[in-house]
Amino acid sequence: MSRVLSIILGGGKGTRLYPLTKERSKPAVPFGGKHRIVDIPISNCINSGFKQIYILTQFNSASLHMHIARGYNFDSFSQGFVEILAAEQTFDHSGWYEGTADAVRKNFMHFKTQDPTHYIILSGDQLYRMDLREFLNKHEESGADITIATTAVTRADASGFGIMKVNSKNRITEFMEKPAPTLDISDWRIPEKSRAPETTIGKDFLASMGIYIFNADVMEEVLDNEMTDFGKQIIPMAIKDKKVNSYIYDGYWEDIGTIRSFYDANLDLTKIAPKFNFYDENNPIYTHGRNLPPSKMNKAVIDQGITSEGCVITNAELKNSIIGLRAVIESGTFCDGVICMGSDHYETDTQKADNAAKGIPNIGIGQNCTIKNAIIDKNARIGDNCSIGMGKIPADGEYENYYVVDGIIVIPKKAVIYSGSVF
């Protein structure tokens, strides 16, 4: 039987998701109320029967370590594990990961102990649900050395991706990194034989999803060099002398590596028919079970919203918003298009009294606040009578106690917004 080792690339500093990555790695950023981004690729692996999983990371990994340790514990019979491999110094190398390929190369000593026949490489910042077992089956049936998951995109979107040219048998013959909008790539269109019937009209080009399957021996061969990146170097090189195939995926897939894409993907979950379905009992999205009480609603009005466990919401109105764990929202507050990530803990009465004496608001959102188009990170404190995002949004940049990124107000972790603030 095939022995598949799953490798999830945690990324670098996550600058495109800053300030959400100010104190945590990109895969550890909360998503959808109660989950973390890393739960998506891990769950895809587990649901596909691939239970030997490594996560490669090197930046702000403490929060991710804690989440993985608390959330993913396999029994001794499954031989499964989810382990983090942070960059480490050895006698063979002493530097940071220099890229995606370099990160894998530097961990071969750990991977080889599992004696895999195949490696599957996954990204830590994408939202999708894929049957990776079917992906592997197609790879094996084709006799390919490497198979790349691809998705159909429009010509306008093609300029933001690595684009693949394939023949009628899905063999990748050429690769182009982010073709300029004015470049004629009409001969790179998907062959009719390869096009799925449900592919949207106008999506004529194949973009790499950054998800790969390698035969184990091929992986070692193509990484026997100094190249550091899969997408820009390893894959274009391999296409020249290896059999590299495309696996066309027609389901929902979204890169959530920027503040705007992260915000939009989250709020889409609040729609009546979201593009990504968390309510699939056969393919659940796993996460850390916290044993929190149910949320308490004291005369709240919620229109297309999501609330996580342990919230206390009093006489507030929430519209198109996601409310995270242990969030406290006080009377008279209105939120529209808000992602509130909640809190890591509840405050005691003594802590609240001490903070009040210092003029510091409680964790959560105070009374009579109006908040729109904002991301509120964990443990943030917003006082009473604040107006946030209701007027003209400031220009992108860093302000005294908040940020504006892609036109979205981001209140960072542990920030304090004092009563009466307007921005």
N, C-alpha and C positions, 0 to 999 in steps of 0.2 A: 504494500500500500504506500501511497505517497505520504511523505512526512513533511509537512509544511511548517515553516517557521515564519511567523508574522513579525514584521518590523515597522513600527510606527515612528515616523520622523517628527520629532517635537519642534523642529525649527530653531531659529537662533533667538535674537533678542525680542522678536515680535514687535518691531518698531511701528509697523502699520496698525497694530492694535493698541498702541500706547495712548492713554495712560492705563488701560486695563491690564497691561503687562508690566506695569511699574514695579509690582511686588510679587508677580507670579509668572510662570512660563505660559506661553500661548495655549497649550493644551489644557491648562488648569483654569482658564477663564470660564466663569459660570455661563450656562446657556439654557434657555428654555425654562428658567425658574429654579429647577432643582438639580439639573445636570451640569457637567463640565463638558467642554468641547471634546476632550479625549474620549468621553464615553461613546461617541458615535463610531469611530473606527474600532474600538475595542468590542463593542456590541456586534458590529458587522462580522468580526472575526469569530466571536463565540457562537453567534447564530448560524454560522457556516461550518461549525465544527472545528475551527482552527483555534486551539486553546493554548498554544505555546506562543506567547506574545512578549516582545521586547519593545520598550519605548526609549528612544534615544533623545536625550536632552542635555543641555549644558548651562542653561541660564535660568536663574530664579526657580530652581526645581523643588524647593522645600514643600510648597503647597501641593504640588503634583505628587510628590512622594507620599504625603499624608493621605491624599485622596485614594491613591492606588492601594496603599496598605490597608485602609479601612474598607474599601469597596470590593476588592477582587481577591477572594480567598477560595481556592479550589480544593476539593477533597483529594486525598492521596490516591484514589483509584483513577482519577481522570488524567493524571500526569500533566495537568494544565497549570499555567502560571501567567501572571502579568508582572513583569519586572522592568524597572527603570535602569538604564545604563547611561549614567552621566559621564561626561568627558573625564578621563582619568590619566594620570601620569604612569607610564610603565618604562621598562628598560628599552622598549622598542620605539616609543614615541612619548613626547612630553607636552605637546601643544593642544590647543582647542581643536574641535572639529572644524575643518576648513570648508565644509560643504556637505551635501547629502551623501555623496559617494564616499567621501573621506570618513564620515561618521560610521558607515557600514564597514569600511575596510578596517578601521581601528578596533572593531569589535568582533572580528572573525574568531578570535581565540575563545570568545564566549559562545558564539553561534555553533561552532564545530562540535562542541560537546553534545549538542542535540542531534547530530548526524542527520541533517535535513536533506531531502531530495529536491526541495523547492524553497525559494524565498519569495514571500509576497511583501512588497514595499508599499506602505500606505502613508498618506499625509495626515498630520494631526490637526488640520484646520479646515476640514471640508464637511459639508452636511449632505448625506446621501444614505440610502439603504440599498446595499448590493448583496446578491447571493454570490459570495466569493467562491463557493464550491463549484458553481456553474462556470465561473471565470476560470478556475483551475481545469475543469473538465475540457473546456474549449481549447485551452492551452495544450493539454496533453493530446487531444485528438488531432490537432493541427501539426504536431511534431515540431513546434517552434522552440527555439532556444530561449526567447524572451517574448512575452506578450504584454502589450501596453493597453490599459483601459483608455478608451477615447469616447468623446461625446460630440455630437453634431452641434456646430455653432454657425451663426450667420457670418457673412463677410466682414461686417463691422466689428463683431466680437473677435474674429480670428486674429486681429492685430494684437490682442492681449495674451495670446497663447502660443505654445509650440504646436505647429500644424503638421499633420501627417499626410503623405500621399500614399494611397494603397492601391493594389491591383484588385482584380475581381475575386481573388482568393484571400483577401484581407492581409496579404503580405505587405509590410511597409517598405516602400522603395526609396522614399526621401523624407527628410525632416527639415522644417524651417522654423526658426525661432522668431516669433512675433513679427510677421510680415508687415511692412509699412502699408498704411491704408491705400496708398496710390499704386501699389505694386499689383500687376495683373497675375493672379493665381488661379485663373479659371480652369486650367488643366489639373488643378489639385482637387477638383470636386469629387465627392464620394461616388464611386461607381454604382450604377443602378443595382447590380447584383448584391452589393454590400449594404445598400440602404434598407433599413427596416421600414415596413409599411406605415408604422405610426410616427416616423420621423417628421417633425414639423417642416412644412414647406418654407424654403428660404434658408434652412440650416443645411448648407451644402458642403461644409468643411469639417474635418475631424481634428479636434483639439485634444492634446494629451491631458489626462486627468491627474497625472503624477502618481498613478497607481500601476505597479509593475509586478509581473511574475517572472522570476529567473529560475532556470534549472540551476541547481547548486554549483555544479562544476563550471558552468558558464559564468555565474556571478564571480567566482574566484578568478577566472581568467580575465574578464573584462576590467576587474579592479586591480589587476597586477600592473599598476602604473602610478603616476602621480596626479592623475586627473581627480578633481574634487567634486564635480557636480553631475548628477544623473542626467537631468534634462538638457543641459547645455553641452555636455562633453561625452559622457558614457554612451547615451542612447544614439546620438549621431554617428559615433565611431562604430558601434555595434551593428548598425544598419548596413554598413558597408560589407561585412563579411560573416554576419550571423543571420539566422532566420528569425526575423523579428515581425511578429504579427500584431494586428489590431483586434481588440475585443470591443465592439461598439456597444456602449451602454446607453439605453434610451430613457432611463428613469430620471427623476429629479436629482440634480447635483448642483451644489453651490459652494464656491470658495468663500469662506467667512473669515478671511484674513485681514480685512480692513474694518474700520469702525462703521462705515456706511453699510457694507455687506452684512456685517454682524448685526447691526440694528435692524435692517430690513428683514433678514432671515428670522430673527426673533419675533418681530411683530407680525410676520406672516403666520406664525403659529396661532395667533389669536383669531384668525379668520374662520368662518364657518367651515370652509373646505380648504385647509392649509395645504401647501405643496408638499410638506413633510409631515407624515402622520406618526405621532407618538403613540397612537392608540391601536397599534397592531399587536395583538396578544401573542401571535405566533412568532413575532420577531421583536421582542421588547428591547428598549434601550436601557441598559443596566446603569446603575450608579451606586453610590454609597448610601446604604440604608441608615437613617438617622434616628428612628423611633421617636419622632416628634409628634405632638398632639395634632388633631385636626385644626384647620384654620377656623377662627371665630369671626363671624360677621355681625356687627352690631348696627343694624339698619344701613347696610351698604348697598349702593347701586353699582352693578358691574355690567358693562356692555362690551361683549367680546373681549373678555379678559381671562388671564390665567393666574391663579393663586397657588402657591406652593404650601407645604405643610407648615404648621406652627405660626401662622400669621394672625394678627389681631387688627381688624379693620373696623373703625367706628365712624358711622355716619359720614362716609366718604363716597365720592363718585369716581369710578375708574372706567376709562374708555380706551379700547385698543391698547391695553397695557399688560405687562407681565410682572408679577409680584413674587419675589423670591422668598427663600426660607426665613422664618422668624420675623418677617417684616411687620413693623408697627406703623399704622397710618391713623392719624387722629382726626377728630371731628371737623367737618367743614372743608376738607381738602378735596381738590379736583385734579385728577391726572389724566392726560390724554397723550397717547403715544409715548409712554414712559416704561423703561425697563428698570425696575427697582430690584437689585440683587439681594436685598435683605441683610441679615446679620449672621455672624458666626456664633452669637450667644445672646441670651437675654440679660438685661441689666436688672440688678436687684434694687429694691427701694432705697437702700443705703447709698448705692452708687448714683442713683438718680438725684437724691437729695444733695450729695456732695457736688455733683455737676451743676445743679441749679444754683447752689451758693456761689459758684464761679461764673455763672451766666452761660454755661455750656448746655445746649439742647440735648435731649435724650437721643439715643440711636433710633433712627426711623424718620418719619415725616410728621412734623407738628401740625397744629390746628390752622385751618383757614388758609392753606397754601394752594396756589394754582401752578401746575407744572405741566409743561408740554415739550415734546420732542427732546427727551433727555434720557441719559443712561446714568443711573445712580448706583455706584459700586457699593460693595459690602461695608457695613459698619459706619456708613456716612450718617451725619447728624444734620438734619434740616429743621430749623426752628419754626416758630409760628409766623403766620402772615407773610410768607415769602412768595414772590412771583418770579417764576423761572421759565424762560422761553416763551413768554406770552406776547412779547413785543418783537422788535427787530433783533434777530440773532446776531451777536457780535461776530466779527471776522474770526476766522480760524486762528487759534493761538492759545497760549497759556496765560491765564489770568490769576488773580490772587488766590482763589481757592477752587477754581474749576478750569476746565479746558473747553475749547470748541474745536471739533474735528469733523470735517466733511459737513459742516453746517449743523452738527448735533452737539448739544451741551453734554459734557461728560463730567460728572462729579466724582472724583477719585475715591478710592478706598480710604476710610477713616476721616474724610474731609468734614469740616465743620462749617455749616452755612448758618449764620446767626439770624435771629428773628428779624423780620422786616426787610431782608435782602431782596433786591430787585435786579435781575439781569437776563 
